[in-house]
């Protein structure tokens, strides 16, 4: 029977060093993911009106490549609080990554209405607008980032 190994990057001062993880460690990681998922589900059961718990569960599921279920939880968060900036931001990111750029822009704008200094939403909005050819809008978003973070790397140039 062949054993699998997963390479996990370990960053040190001198650079990248790959490290192998043995099958028992993989099983342990999978158990931890299952435990964390259950903890978030339990938290939602205890606090069903908390949109941040629903958002966190959605993001956690997305990180596990459980796209449909993750999006459903983000939608649930927005039903609980239509102004939930983290849910809008994360849903925008999913839509951007799946090529639904106009819908992504709508969610980034909604996130920024709720949290005007959300750098991630601003950055993704600017990039998405640039991709859509909305250059003036993208420049305005990049300028807003520089207003909030004057030393933002790569934007000033």
Secondary structure, DSSP 8 states (H G I E B T S, - for coil): -----EEEEEEETTEEEEEEE-HHHHHHHHHHHHHHHHHHHHHHHHSTT-HHHHHHHHHHHHHTT-HHHHHHHHHHHHHH-TT-HHHHHHHHHHHHHTT-HHHHHHHHHHHHHH-TT-HHHHHHHHHHHHHTT-HHHHHHHHHHHHHH-TT-TTT--
